[in-house]
């Protein structure tokens, strides 16, 4: 078992998705997010951050509860 800095899996997932989109631009964002979550064992919070990043959402301007 290796210990990685917090957020390292998320950074790896973003890089991986970028590479995948270059290889096959027709892959859907949802498919890539699902695969990245499984491949990099992302937490629900990391998965939500990844989705927001890929969809262009700005979490600082999102409406609150």
Helices and strands as residue ranges (DSSP letters): H 8-23, H 29-39, H 44-55
